Amino acid sequence: MNSGIGAFIRRALGNEQIRYLLVAGTTTLGYLGLLALLLSTGMPYMYAILLAQAVTIGVAFPTYRRLIFRSTNPWRRDLPRFVGVWGSGFVAGVVATPALVELAGIPPLPAQVVAVVAVAVLSYLGHRFVSFGAAR
């Protein structure tokens, strides 16, 4: 029975989309936790988002590159494309979050969660085909 579970896990981890869900999901939870912590200090939500994003991208690039997309490109080639894709998602979140907070009256953390979920699929496609696409 254990070998069946091990084989299942190996097959699952061999799937790029599952690796993305696991790694990006964990990264997102870390980001949201950091954001919640920063918001709890009374920091204005836009500053908290900027700081949490800066910390998270430092963790996201190497983990996405190695664990999800398994890029063999030189990291100096992947990094600018990664930052471009990440930045696009960030801009979408920075536009969506204030709109949800100021126009819809949603508190900042739930508004950021909505923005992150909305960007997730496009982010995966951007990283797959732009950030690390040349490795294929």
CYANA upper distance limits for C-alpha pairs under 8 A (distance plus 0.5 A):
  1 MET  CA      5 ILE  CA      7.00
  2 ASN  CA      6 GLY  CA      6.60
  3 SER  CA      7 ALA  CA      6.50
  4 GLY  CA      8 PHE  CA      6.63
  5 ILE  CA      9 ILE  CA      6.67
  6 GLY  CA     10 ARG  CA      6.63
  7 ALA  CA     11 ARG  CA      6.60
  8 PHE  CA     12 ALA  CA      6.56
  9 ILE  CA     13 LEU  CA      6.53
 10 ARG  CA     14 GLY  CA      6.58
 11 ARG  CA     15 ASN  CA      7.24
 12 ALA  CA     18 ILE  CA      6.94
 12 ALA  CA     19 ARG  CA      8.37
 13 LEU  CA     18 ILE  CA      6.95
 13 LEU  CA     19 ARG  CA      6.30
 14 GLY  CA     19 ARG  CA      8.14
 15 ASN  CA     19 ARG  CA      6.84
 16 GLU  CA     20 TYR  CA      6.57
 16 GLU  CA     68 ILE  CA      6.51
 16 GLU  CA     69 PHE  CA      7.29
 17 GLN  CA     21 LEU  CA      6.71
 18 ILE  CA     22 LEU  CA      6.71
 19 ARG  CA     23 VAL  CA      6.44
 19 ARG  CA     67 LEU  CA      7.69
 19 ARG  CA     68 ILE  CA      5.81
 20 TYR  CA     24 ALA  CA      5.85
 20 TYR  CA     25 GLY  CA      7.94
 20 TYR  CA     64 TYR  CA      8.22
 20 TYR  CA     68 ILE  CA      6.05
 20 TYR  CA    124 TYR  CA      7.97
 21 LEU  CA     25 GLY  CA      5.82
 22 LEU  CA     26 THR  CA      6.55
 23 VAL  CA     27 THR  CA      6.56
 23 VAL  CA     63 THR  CA      7.91
 23 VAL  CA     64 TYR  CA      7.74
 23 VAL  CA     67 LEU  CA      8.06
 23 VAL  CA     68 ILE  CA      7.59
 24 ALA  CA     28 THR  CA      6.41
 24 ALA  CA     60 ALA  CA      8.33
 24 ALA  CA     64 TYR  CA      8.08
 25 GLY  CA     29 LEU  CA      6.65
 26 THR  CA     30 GLY  CA      6.70
 27 THR  CA     31 TYR  CA      6.64
 27 THR  CA     56 THR  CA      7.71
 27 THR  CA     59 VAL  CA      8.32
 27 THR  CA     60 ALA  CA      7.18
 28 THR  CA     32 LEU  CA      6.56
 29 LEU  CA     33 GLY  CA      6.49
 30 GLY  CA     34 LEU  CA      6.63
 30 GLY  CA     56 THR  CA      8.24
 31 TYR  CA     35 LEU  CA      6.54
 31 TYR  CA     52 ALA  CA      6.56
 31 TYR  CA     53 GLN  CA      7.65
 31 TYR  CA     56 THR  CA      6.50
 32 LEU  CA     36 ALA  CA      6.49
 32 LEU  CA    109 LEU  CA      8.18
 32 LEU  CA    113 VAL  CA      8.14
 33 GLY  CA     37 LEU  CA      6.69
 34 LEU  CA     38 LEU  CA      6.67
 34 LEU  CA     52 ALA  CA      6.55
 35 LEU  CA     39 LEU  CA      6.56
 35 LEU  CA     48 ALA  CA      6.46
 35 LEU  CA     49 ILE  CA      6.84
 35 LEU  CA     52 ALA  CA      6.17
 35 LEU  CA    109 LEU  CA      8.02
 36 ALA  CA     40 SER  CA      6.57
 36 ALA  CA    109 LEU  CA      7.21
 37 LEU  CA     41 THR  CA      7.25
 38 LEU  CA     42 GLY  CA      7.68
 38 LEU  CA     43 MET  CA      6.57
 38 LEU  CA     48 ALA  CA      6.12
 39 LEU  CA     43 MET  CA      5.82
 39 LEU  CA     44 PRO  CA      7.44
 39 LEU  CA     45 TYR  CA      6.81
 39 LEU  CA     48 ALA  CA      6.82
 43 MET  CA     47 TYR  CA      7.23
 43 MET  CA     48 ALA  CA      6.62
 44 PRO  CA     48 ALA  CA      6.74
 45 TYR  CA     49 ILE  CA      6.57
 45 TYR  CA    108 PRO  CA      6.95
 46 MET  CA     50 LEU  CA      6.75
 46 MET  CA     94 VAL  CA      8.31
 47 TYR  CA     51 LEU  CA      6.68
 48 ALA  CA     52 ALA  CA      6.49
 49 ILE  CA     53 GLN  CA      6.45
 50 LEU  CA     54 ALA  CA      6.71
 51 LEU  CA     55 VAL  CA      6.87
 52 ALA  CA     56 THR  CA      6.55
 53 GLN  CA     57 ILE  CA      6.56
 53 GLN  CA     90 PHE  CA      8.36
 54 ALA  CA     58 GLY  CA      7.29
 55 VAL  CA     59 VAL  CA      7.55
 56 THR  CA     60 ALA  CA      6.45
 57 ILE  CA     61 PHE  CA      6.47
 57 ILE  CA     86 TRP  CA      8.37
 58 GLY  CA     62 PRO  CA      8.06
 59 VAL  CA     63 THR  CA      6.97
 60 ALA  CA     64 TYR  CA      6.19
 61 PHE  CA     65 ARG  CA      6.40
 61 PHE  CA     79 LEU  CA      7.81
 61 PHE  CA     82 PHE  CA      7.57
 62 PRO  CA     66 ARG  CA      6.56
 63 THR  CA     67 LEU  CA      5.82
 63 THR  CA     68 ILE  CA      7.53
 64 TYR  CA     68 ILE  CA      5.44
 64 TYR  CA     69 PHE  CA      6.68
 64 TYR  CA     70 ARG  CA      8.35
 65 ARG  CA     69 PHE  CA      5.89
 65 ARG  CA     70 ARG  CA      6.15
 65 ARG  CA     71 SER  CA      6.06
 65 ARG  CA    132 PHE  CA      7.74
 66 ARG  CA     70 ARG  CA      4.93
 66 ARG  CA     71 SER  CA      6.65
 69 PHE  CA    128 ARG  CA      7.54
 69 PHE  CA    132 PHE  CA      7.18
 71 SER  CA    132 PHE  CA      6.55
 71 SER  CA    135 ALA  CA      5.97
 72 THR  CA    135 ALA  CA      6.42
 73 ASN  CA     77 ARG  CA      7.19
 73 ASN  CA     78 ASP  CA      7.16
 73 ASN  CA    132 PHE  CA      8.25
 73 ASN  CA    134 ALA  CA      7.90
 73 ASN  CA    135 ALA  CA      6.40
 74 PRO  CA     78 ASP  CA      7.16
 75 TRP  CA     79 LEU  CA      6.38
 76 ARG  CA     80 PRO  CA      7.76
 77 ARG  CA     81 ARG  CA      7.85
 78 ASP  CA     82 PHE  CA      6.53
 78 ASP  CA    131 SER  CA      6.23
 78 ASP  CA    132 PHE  CA      6.66
 79 LEU  CA     83 VAL  CA      6.57
 79 LEU  CA    131 SER  CA      7.97
 80 PRO  CA     84 GLY  CA      6.68
 80 PRO  CA    131 SER  CA      8.40
 81 ARG  CA     85 VAL  CA      6.79
 81 ARG  CA    130 VAL  CA      6.93
 81 ARG  CA    131 SER  CA      5.11
 81 ARG  CA    132 PHE  CA      8.34
 82 PHE  CA     86 TRP  CA      6.42
 82 PHE  CA    127 HIS  CA      7.06
 82 PHE  CA    130 VAL  CA      8.13
 82 PHE  CA    131 SER  CA      5.08
 82 PHE  CA    132 PHE  CA      8.13
 83 VAL  CA     87 GLY  CA      6.15
 84 GLY  CA     88 SER  CA      6.72
 84 GLY  CA    131 SER  CA      8.50
 85 VAL  CA     89 GLY  CA      7.06
 85 VAL  CA    123 SER  CA      7.33
 85 VAL  CA    126 GLY  CA      6.36
 85 VAL  CA    127 HIS  CA      6.95
 85 VAL  CA    130 VAL  CA      7.96
 85 VAL  CA    131 SER  CA      7.33
 86 TRP  CA     90 PHE  CA      6.59
 86 TRP  CA    123 SER  CA      7.67
 87 GLY  CA     91 VAL  CA      6.51
 88 SER  CA     92 ALA  CA      6.78
 89 GLY  CA     93 GLY  CA      6.69
 89 GLY  CA    119 VAL  CA      6.40
 89 GLY  CA    122 LEU  CA      8.49
 89 GLY  CA    123 SER  CA      6.94
 90 PHE  CA     94 VAL  CA      6.53
 91 VAL  CA     95 VAL  CA      6.63
 92 ALA  CA     96 ALA  CA      6.49
 92 ALA  CA    115 ALA  CA      7.97
 92 ALA  CA    119 VAL  CA      7.80
 93 GLY  CA     97 THR  CA      6.18
 93 GLY  CA    112 GLN  CA      7.38
 93 GLY  CA    115 ALA  CA      5.62
 93 GLY  CA    116 VAL  CA      7.07
 93 GLY  CA    119 VAL  CA      8.00
 94 VAL  CA     98 PRO  CA      7.20
 95 VAL  CA     99 ALA  CA      6.94
 96 ALA  CA    100 LEU  CA      6.59
 96 ALA  CA    111 ALA  CA      8.31
 96 ALA  CA    112 GLN  CA      8.42
 96 ALA  CA    115 ALA  CA      6.45
 97 THR  CA    101 VAL  CA      6.55
 97 THR  CA    108 PRO  CA      7.41
 97 THR  CA    111 ALA  CA      5.80
 97 THR  CA    112 GLN  CA      5.97
 97 THR  CA    115 ALA  CA      6.81
 98 PRO  CA    102 GLU  CA      6.09
 98 PRO  CA    103 LEU  CA      8.18
 98 PRO  CA    108 PRO  CA      8.36
 98 PRO  CA    111 ALA  CA      8.50
 99 ALA  CA    103 LEU  CA      5.78
 99 ALA  CA    104 ALA  CA      7.41
100 LEU  CA    104 ALA  CA      5.31
100 LEU  CA    105 GLY  CA      6.85
100 LEU  CA    106 ILE  CA      6.18
100 LEU  CA    111 ALA  CA      6.25
101 VAL  CA    105 GLY  CA      5.34
101 VAL  CA    106 ILE  CA      5.22
101 VAL  CA    107 PRO  CA      6.26
101 VAL  CA    108 PRO  CA      6.39
101 VAL  CA    111 ALA  CA      6.90
102 GLU  CA    106 ILE  CA      8.11
106 ILE  CA    110 PRO  CA      7.25
106 ILE  CA    111 ALA  CA      6.33
107 PRO  CA    111 ALA  CA      6.60
108 PRO  CA    112 GLN  CA      6.59
109 LEU  CA    113 VAL  CA      6.81
110 PRO  CA    114 VAL  CA      6.81
111 ALA  CA    115 ALA  CA      6.82
112 GLN  CA    116 VAL  CA      6.54
113 VAL  CA    117 VAL  CA      6.70
114 VAL  CA    118 ALA  CA      6.71
115 ALA  CA    119 VAL  CA      6.79
116 VAL  CA    120 ALA  CA      6.59
117 VAL  CA    121 VAL  CA      8.38
119 VAL  CA    123 SER  CA      6.44
120 ALA  CA    124 TYR  CA      6.78
121 VAL  CA    125 LEU  CA      6.97
122 LEU  CA    126 GLY  CA      6.56
123 SER  CA    127 HIS  CA      6.59
124 TYR  CA    128 ARG  CA      6.50
125 LEU  CA    129 PHE  CA      6.50
125 LEU  CA    130 VAL  CA      8.40
126 GLY  CA    130 VAL  CA      5.78
126 GLY  CA    131 SER  CA      7.11
127 HIS  CA    131 SER  CA      4.97
127 HIS  CA    132 PHE  CA      6.44
127 HIS  CA    133 GLY  CA      7.84
128 ARG  CA    132 PHE  CA      6.10
128 ARG  CA    133 GLY  CA      5.90
129 PHE  CA    133 GLY  CA      4.66
129 PHE  CA    134 ALA  CA      8.14
130 VAL  CA    134 ALA  CA      8.04
132 PHE  CA    136 ARG  CA      8.44
